[in-house]
Amino acid sequence: MKDAQADKASPEQSKPKQPSGPFAPVTGSIRLFRRWWRVAVRADVDQQAVIDKIREDSGFTPHFAFMTSMSAGIAILGLLLSSPAVVIGAMLLSPLMGPIMGAGFALAIGDSVWLRESAKAILYGTIISVLFAALVVTLSPLQTVTAEIAARTRPNLFDLAIALFSALAGAYAMIRGRMGTIVGVAIATALMPPLAVVGFGLATFNWSVFGGSALLFFTNLMTIALTASAMARLYGFRSDLSERQSQIQIGFMVVIFIGLAIPLGYSLQQIAWEANVSRSANGYIKDQFGDNARVAQLAIDFRAEPMLVTASVFTPRILPGADSQSARVLSRTFDRPIAVKIEQYRVETGADAANAELAAAQMQAQQQAAEIKVSQLRENLALIAGVSSEDVVIDTAKRRAVVTAKPLPGASLETYYALEQRVSALASQWTVQIAPPVMGLPDVKITDGVLDDQAARQLDLIIWASQRSPLGLALNGSDADRNIVAKRLAEKNVTAIRKTDIAERSNMVRFRWLSPQEDETEGL
């Protein structure tokens, strides 16, 4: 009887115990979701194939080293030229995403050997990228902080969010076999440009740029690796870790994210504060002058002591003391000393103010374009002359550019003259002068008492070189030959001194440069 009752009760006892209590619906929903995730989502993932694919791209190889170097070179050149298209190309070439993803998956499954291989590739890739970018910057005549470089020196919480979302997309694409998405992830995470900026900061000893870009790269690196690890665990990749090790790993991830979020959040707060100051300064200055005024070219130097606000205002009426009044209000509003400098331009109406603002913007654009042309002219001359850009003398008022060239192997006076003509053709509104290095001067042959075409060209070349050199000219030849040459020199306001230490040749006038110690007062 008892056995029969026991048999009768066993089916009921075999049923799972149903949750009870106020949280029973939530607990049941979670249990159903986990079951659906395990059966419908995780079941069709070929874990071994995913691991093999990621492991294949996460080691350090000669191919990895070469592609990393090329990507760093392209990235730093794109940053120096402020070319977003070139920078994007460097992102696509960069192979750093492979070992970073590999480190994340190795961390999730507890494969210490794979983790060490990935960490080695990341470390070597980072060193190669930074040093190669620094080498390119050192050899480049361009070493100014461009807008593209400056944009990667102030990471904030948004950069952490971008790296997080990109890593989620990248890990999902790898797990689900949608590798085409990695192209977009490579662009979004931008691993190589921050490393290139680190190299720029190292080459130029700009530690502010160095530190900011290094923080941005570290943020992207850790966010991608830890997010990939979390995604691997979420998809149930087999792990050799114990329950305690898994808990420690999760705690480690949380600490890293919080540690990154604190300084990045502070940076974002600082950027937001600066934007608020700019907006408030613009609004108050405009309200002070009225609706018919226009505020243009507002700029704020946050590092100055006191902080300096400069602006141009086109207004129908000039307000005396507008600078001091704005400074008092802004200083009181933001509880710190702020100096204000306002340049007021009087216009008749509000429409005139708008037109004046537009004209000022157009003038500013023209000035920027002119500055770019001057910079390009300086770079071209430095490259042609074989000197640094600091050795090129630019007079913007007279639109004149002068540089003294270094000796080039196999180059003659004709070479330097041709180079000057080429640059002059590109900068038609400028006077360009390339002073050739000190070298031997050609002899000028006199045929039947006249200069033939070839002799005239050689003499013109000597005159051209003399007009660009601080050294004087010495010549020798017969009296008749020297008189013929002297007439041509006088037409170009070039003087030369007769020197008897030059061997005379019949029907030939020979030239050489005078040393600074030689007497240059003796006439022909």
LOGUTI-804130 format. One record per residue: residue in one letter; x, y negated, z of N, C-alpha, C in turn. Coordinates in steps of 0.1 Angstrom, whole numbers, plus 5000, padded with zeros to 4 digits. Last residue first. Example, Ala and Ser with C-alpha at 12.3 -4.5 7.8 and 13.67 -1.06 7.14 Angstrom:
<recs>
S512850225071513750115071512950005079
A513250575078512350455078513250335078
</recs>
This chain:
<recs>
L587440294382587840364370589040294364
G588440214416587540214405588140294393
E588540314450589340284437588340304425
T587240404471587040264468587740224454
E587540644483586440634472586240484468
D590040854493589640714491588640704480
E589041144511589741074500589140934498
Q587641264531588841194535589441114523
P585541404518585241284526586441204530
S586641484485586441524499586141394507
L584941464454585941404463585641454477
W584541724429584041644440585141594449
R585541674394585541744407584941654418
F585841694359585241634371585541724383
R587441594328587241694338586741624351
V587041564294586941494307586641594318
M588841614264588041674275588141584288
N590641554244589241554241588341624252
S593241734261592841644249591341674247
R593441714296593241794284592741704273
E595241664326594541604314594541704303
A594641794358595441804346594641754334
I594241574385593541664376594241674362
D595541384398595941524401595141624393
T594641134392595641184383596041334387
K591341024391592341094399593341164389
R589040774391590040834383591040894392
I585740804403587140754406588140834397
A582540694395583540804396584840744397
T579040624400580440584399581340704401
V575940574386576840674392578240624390
N573840454373574240394385575140504393
K573340534347572640614358573040564372
E575040384332573540374329572740434340
A577440474341577040344346575540324343
L577740714328577540714342577040584347
R578040624302576840704305576640714320
K580440494304579340424300578040494303
A582240704312581940594321580640514317
V582540844288581740904299581340794309
I583940664273582740714268581840774279
N586240624289585340514287583940554281
R587440874288586840834301585940714298
D588340874262587340974266586640924279
A590240664263589040664253587940754258
D592040764282591340634284590040634275
S591741114290592341004283591440874284
G591041224323590941234309591641114303
N589141284353590341254346590241284331
L587341204383587441254369588741224364
A585241254412586641224406586641274392
L582541134431583041214420584441164416
G581541184466581841114454582441194443
L578841334484580241334480580441244468
P576141374489576841254496578341244492
S574141444461575241484469575841354476
R572341364442571841434453572841474463
Q573741244421572641164427572141234440
S575341464413575941354420574941264427
A573541624399574141674411574741554420
W573041444377571941494386572441544399
I575541424366574941304371573841344381
I575941684357576841634367576241514374
L573841694338573841784350574741734361
D574741514320573541484327573341574339
L576941654311577141524318575941494326
Q575741874298576641894309576841764318
R574341734278573541814288574441834300
A576441624263575441534270574641614281
A577641864254578341774263577441684270
Q575541954237575942034248576741954258
D575441734218574241774226574641854239
D578541544220577541624213576441664223
L579741224223579241334231578241414222
V582541104204581141104208580841224216
G585141134194584741004200583340994205
D585341394184585341274175584841154181
T583941504213584141544199584141424190
I584641584245584441464236584841514222
K583241784270584041774258583641654250
V583441814304582641744293583641724281
D583342094326584141994318583241944307
P581242134356581642164342582542054336
L582442174389581642094380582142134365
G582042414416582842354405581942284395
M580142294445580642404436581442334425
V578142254473579442204466579942324458
P574642314465575842324473577042274466
P572242064453573042184452574142194461
A569341944466570741914465571542044464
I566441894452567142004458568641974456
Q563641684455565141684453565741804460
V560641564443561341674449562841674445
T558041354448559441354443560241464451
W554741454439555841444448557141424441
Q552741524422552641384428553741364438
S553241784414553441684404553441544411
A554342044424553941934432554141804424
L555042214402553942254411553442144420
A557142074391555942094383554742134392
S558942084412558341954408557141974400
V559642354411558942304422558242174419
R561042344386559842434388559042394400
Q563142164390562042134380560842224382
E564542304409563942184412562842144403
L565442524393564542554405563842424409
A567042404375565842464370564842494382
Y569042314392568342214384566942274380
Y570042554400569442474410568642364403
T571042654375570142734383569342644393
E572942464367571742484359570642564367
L574942514386574242394387572942404379
S574442874394575242754389574342624391
A574643174412573843054408574842944404
G575843404421575643394407574943264402
P574243384453575143464444574843444429
L573943044464573243174460574143254451
P574542824490575042894478574343024476
K571642644500572742724504573242794491
A570542304494570442454492571742514497
T568842064511570142104506570242254505
V565941884502566541994509567942024503
V563141664503564541684501565041804509
A560341494491560841614498562241644494
R557941234493559341274489559741394498
R555941044498555741164491557041214485
K556240834515556740814501556540934492
A554840954536554540824532555040794518
T556041204541554741204535554341064530
D558941334536558541194539557141184532
I560741614548559441564542559141424546
V563441814545563041684550561841634541
V564042134557563442064546562941924551
D564842274579565942204571565342124560
E562642414589563042294596564142214588
S562542634573561642524570561942394577
S565942744564564642754572563842624569
V567042834531567242774544565942784552
G567042884504567642984513567942924527
A565642734485567042684490567742784499
I563242874483564142864471565542824476
L562242854509562442984503563442974492
A562042574512562842654521563242794515
L560142524492561542464491562442544500
N557942664502558542694489559942644488
E557442534526557842674526558442714513
R556842274518558042294527558442444526
L554542324503555742264496556942294505
Q552842414523553242504512554442454505
S552642184538553242304544553642404534
V551442014520552741984525553442104531
K549042154517549842134506551342104510
I548042124543548242254538549242244526
E547741844544548641914553549042054548
A545641814525547041754522548041824531
A543541944538544042004526545441944522
Q543341764560543741904562544241974550
Q542541544546543841544553544241684556
Q540141634536541141594527542541594534
A538741664560538941774552540041754542
Q538741394568539441494576539741624568
M537141294548538441244550539341344558
Q534741424554535341444541536841404542
A534241314579534441454578535141494565
A533941044572535041084581535341234580
A531641064556532841024550534041054558
L529841144576530141234565531441194558
E529840914591530341044597530641144586
A528840734573530140714578530740844584
N526240844570527140834559528640824563
A525340804596525440934591526340944579
A525540524597526340604607526440744602
D523740454578525140424576526040504585
A521440534591521840604579523240574575
G521440354612521640494615522040574603
T523340064602522140144605522440284608
E525939954601524739864602523539944607
V528840034622528040044610526739974612
R531940044637530639974636530039994622
Y533340284656533340224643531940164640
Q535340354684534040304679534240244665
E536840614701537040514690535740484684
I537340684734536340684723536740574713
K538440894758538940794748538040804736
V538340984792537640974779538240864771
A539341214817539641084810538941094796
I538341354847538241364832538441224826
P538641534877539041404869539041434854
R535641704886537141704884537441584875
D532941754886533641754898535141774896
F531141734865531941854866532941854877
T529941484870529141604867529941724869
R532041304875531041334886530241464883
S533241304850534041344862533041384874
L531141204835531641344832532441394844
V530940944845529741034846530241184844
R533540834841532940844855531840944855
A533840854813534740924822534140944836
S531840684804531740824801532640904811
Q532940444814531540484819531440634816
S535340424800535340434815534040484820
D534340404773535340504778535240534793
A532740174772532140314770533040424775
G533639914774533640004786533040134785
P531439784750532639764758532539854770
L530039914722529839914737531139894744
I528839784692530039824699529739814714
R526239914672526739814682527839874689
P525840124654525439984650525939874659
T528540364652527440304659527140164654
F530340644653529840544643528540494649
V532940754673531540724673531240614662
S535141014681534940904672533440884671
A536841124711535741124701535741004693
T538341314736538441214726537341234716
V539041384769538041404759538241284749
L541341554790541141444781540041474770
M541841604825541341664812540941544803
P544641414838543341474838542941524824
E546141674823545841634837545841474837
A545241924798545741794802545341754816
R543842144791545042164798545742034803
F541742074775541442124788542642144797
D541041834755542241894759542041944773
I538541814730538841824745540141894747
A536941624705538041714709538241704724
L534741524680534941544695535941654697
Q534141424654535541464658535741464673
A531441204661532241284652533641314658
V528241094667529541134674530241234664
R526340814657526740954654528140974660
A523440624665524840644665525140794661
N520740594668521340544656522840574654
D520140664694519840754684520440724670
G522840564717521540564711521440654699
F525140564733525140474721523740474714
Q524540754752525040624756524940524745
D523940984738522940914745523340774749
K526641054730525541014720524440934726
I527841104754528341004746527340954736
Y526241324763526241204770526741084762
G526641524743525341474745525341344752
N529441564744528841514732527541454734
A529641654771530341534767529741474754
S528041894769527641774778528341644774
R529542044751528142014748527741894757
S531942064765531942004752530541964748
V531142194789531742064790531641994776
N530242434778529242354785529842204786
A532542544768531542514758530442414765
E533842584792534442484783533342444772
W532242774803532342644810532842544800
A532642984785531242934786531342794793
I535343034791534942994778533542924778
Q535043124818535843004815535542944801
Q533543354814533043244822533743114819
L535443504800534143464794533543354801
S537343534820537643464808536443414801
Y535843684839536343554843536643474830
G535543914824534343834828534743694832
L538143994823537443964810536243884813
P538744054849539443944843538743904830
I536544264853536744144862537544034855
A536744464834535544374833535844254842
L538944624841538944544829537844434829
G537944734865539144654865539344574853
I535744874856535544754865536744664865
F537045064840536044974834535844844843
I538545194860539245124849538245024843
V536545294877537445204882538145124871
V535245474859534545364865535445254870
M537345664855536845584844536045454849
F537645764881538845694874538245604863
G535245894884535545784893536745694887
I535646094865534545994863534845874872
Q537746234877537946174864536846064861
I536646324901537746234901537946154888
Q534746494889534246384897535346274898
S536446684878535546604869535046484877
Q537646794900538446714891537546634881
R535446914912536146804919536946724909
E534847114893533847014896534546894903
S537847154872536847194882535847084885
L538347174836538447104849537447164859
D538247274812538947364821538947294835
S535347254791536347184799536947284809
R533747214760534247304770535347244778
F531446944757532647014752533247094763
G528946814760529246944766530447014760
Y528446564753528046664743528546804748
L529446434775528046424772527546534763
R532146474771531546534782530046534780
A532546314748532846454747532146524759
M531846064759530946124748531246264747
A533946024776532546034782531646094771
S536046004758536046114768534646134774
A535345774744535445904737535446024747
T535645594766534345614760534345744752
L538445614770537545654780536145674775
A539445514745539845644750538845694760
I538245254742537945364732538245504738
T539145124765537745144763537445254753
M541945134762541345204773539845224771
L542244974738542745114739542045194750
N540944734743540444814732540944964734
T542644644765541144654766540644754756
F545144634752544944734763543444754766
F544644424734544944564729544644664740
L544144214752543144254743543344394738
L546644194766545444234773544244274764
A548144114744548444244750547244294759
S547143864739546943964729547244104735
G547943734763546543744760546243854750
G550843764763550043824774548543834770
F551543624739551943764742551043824752
V550643364743550143444732550443594735
S552243304765550843294766550143374755
W554843334756554343434765552843424768
N556543304729555343244734554643344743
F558743384716558943364730557743284735
T558543464690558543324692558643284707
A558443744693559443684684559543534686
L556343784711557643824714558743754706
G554143684696554543624709555943654713
F554243874675554443724672554843654685
G553644104688554944094682555243944679
V551044044696552044064706553444054700
V549944034670550043904678550943924689
A549944304665550744214656550944084663
L548144394684549544434685550444344677
P545744274674546344234686547744274688
P545644414647545944274649546344224662
M545044704654546344654650546644504651
L542444734663543544774671544844714667
A539544664658540744584655541844614664
T536944754660537844764672539044684670
A535844714634535244654646536144644658
I537444864617537344714615536844654628
A537045124627538345064626538344914625
V534245144623534745144636536145084636
G534145164595533545044602534045034616
V535445404592535945284585535445164592
I533945594605535145554612535745424605
T531845674590531545564599532845514605
G532745894576532745764569532445644578
M532346114592533646044593533645914585
R530246274608530046154599531246064599
G530246474626530746504613530546394603
R529546444652528446484643528946504629
I531946364663531346484668530246534659
M532546124649533446244648532846374653
A530445964655530646004641531646124640
Y530645944683529546004677529746054663
A533045794683533045924689531846004684
G532245554670533245634665533245784670
A530145454687529845494673530945584667
L531645424710530445514710530145554696
A533445234701533945364705532745464706
S531745014696532545074685533045214689
F530944964722529945004712530645064700
L533444894734532545004739531645054729
A534344684719535144804719534344924724
I532344494726532544534712533344674711
A532744474753531444524748531644574734
L535244354754535044484760533744554755
D534644114741535544204735535444344741
F532944004760532344044748533244134740
L534643934781533844044783533144094770
N537643844762536643824772535743944773
P540943724753539943824753538943794764
R542643514737541743494749540643594749
T544043574715544843544727543943514739
R542943584690543243704697544043694709
A542743334679541443404682541643534690
A545343264673544743204685543443284689
I545543394648546343434659545743384672
E543743254632543543394634544343444646
A544842994634543443014640543243164642
T548343024641547242994633545943024640
V551142904653550042974658548842934650
T553942934631553042854638551842934643
Q556043024615555943074629555042984637
L557243094584556043054591556043114605
P559543204575559643064578558343014585
S560343524589559443444581559643294585
L561943684605562443654591561543554584
T560343694628561643634629562243604615
V558043824618557943684622559343624623
V559144084613558644004602558543854605
L559844154639560944134629560444054617
A557344164651558344064656559444044646
A556344384637555744254636556644144640
F558144584647558044554632557444414630
L557544584674558844544670558844514655
V554744654675555244524681556544484675
S554844904661553944794656554544664662
I556545064678556845034663556044914658
I555045064702556445004701556744974687
T552645194694552645054699554044984698
G553645444686552945354676552945214681
Y554645534710555545514699554945424689
L552145554725553345474730554245434718
I550545724709550145584712551245494716
A552145954709551845884696551445744699
K552046014737553345984730553145914717
A549346064740549945944747551345914741
S549146294725548446174721549046054727
E550746474739551046444725550346314721
R549346464764550746414763551146384749
L546946584756546946454762548346394761
W547846844749547246754739547246604744
V548546934775549546924764549046834753
S546146914790547246834793548346824782
D542946924785544146974778545346884780
G540446854796541446894805542646954798
I538446754781538446904782539546954790
A538846474784537546534787537646684789
L541446434775541146404789539846474793
A541146494748541946574757541746554771
F539446284741538846424741539746514749
G541246064745539946074751539346214752
A543346134728543546114742542246124750
G542046114703542646244708542846244723
M541545844701540445934702540846074708
I544245774699543445724710542245804712
P545145904676545645944689544845894701
G543345754657543445904658543945944672
M543745484657542445534662542545684665
L546145424644546145434659544845484664
P546645384617546345524622546145534637
S545545124597546145154610545645294614
L544245044574545445134572545945184586
L542244884583541845004577543045104575
M543644664593542844744602542544884596
A544744554570545644614580544844704590
G542344454558543144564552544044634561
I541844254576540944364576541544484569
V543944084570543844144583542944264583
V543144004544544444084546544444154560
A540743864550540743984541542044074543
P541543644566540843754572540843884563
S544443484567543643544557542843664563
S546443324579545043304582544143354572
L549043384575548443314564547043284567
L549543524599550343404596549743314585
L547743734595547543644606548343514604
G548943864573547543814572547243714583
L551343934585551343844574549943784572
I550444114605551143994609551143894597
A549244324589548444244598549144114602
I551344424574550244354567549444264576
G552944524595553444424586552344344578
A551244714606551644604614552244494605
S550944894584549744824589550144704597
M553544984582552944904571551744824576
S553845114607554745004603554144914592
T551845314604551745214615552645094612
M552845454583551545384582551345284593
F555245564595555245474583553945394582
A554245714617555145604619555145504607
F552645904604552045814613552945694615
H554546034589553545964582552845864591
P556146154610556746044601555645964593
T553846174638554546224627555246114619
F552246244667553246154661553946224650
G548646334666550046354669550946254663
S546046324658546446254671547846274674
D544846454637545146314635545746244647
E544346714648545246704636545646554633
R542546674668543946704671544846684660
I540246634653540746524660542246544664
K539946894641540046774633540646654640
D539747054664540847074654541046954646
I537346954676538646944683539846964673
V535447024656535746884660537046864666
A535747304657536047224644536247084647
Q534847354683536247394679536647314666
Q532147274683533147204691534547234686
D529747204663530847304662532047244670
V526547154674527847094673528947204673
D524047254679524547264665525947194663
A523447204706523647344701524347354688
R523046944713524346994715524547134708
V520246904705521346814701522646884702
A518447114714518247044701519446964696
V519447204739519047294728518947234715
R520346984754521147104753520747194741
W518146814752519446774747520346894745
W516146964764516046924749517346884744
R517146974790516947094782516847074767
R517046704796518346774796518246904788
F514346664795515246594786516546664785
L513346824815512946844802513946784792
R514546694837514846834835514546874820
I513346444836514846454834515246604831
S510746514841511146454828512546464826
G510946614868510546704857510946644843
T511646384881512546494881512246594870
V509346234876510646184871511646294870
P507346384890507246354875508546314869
A508446394917508346514909508146484894
F508646194935509446184924509446304915
P506846274956506546154948507346144935
G506546634955506846514961506546394952
S508046914938506946854945507446724951
P508747144911509147034920507846964926
Q508247494914507847364908508247254917
K510447754910509747674919509447534913
P509847994884510647894890509747804899
K508648324892508448194885509248094892
S508848544909509848524898509748394891
Q506648554925507948514931508948484920
E504848644907504648514912505948454918
P505748914903505748814892505548674896
S505649024930506848994924506848904912
A503149094940503648964944504848924936
K502849354933501849254928502349114930
D504749484946504849474932503949374926
A503849444972505049384968505249374953
Q501549594971501349454973502649374969
A502649844967501749794957501649644958
D503949874991504749864978503849804967
K501849885009502849775009503649754997
M500850125000500050005000500949875000
</recs>
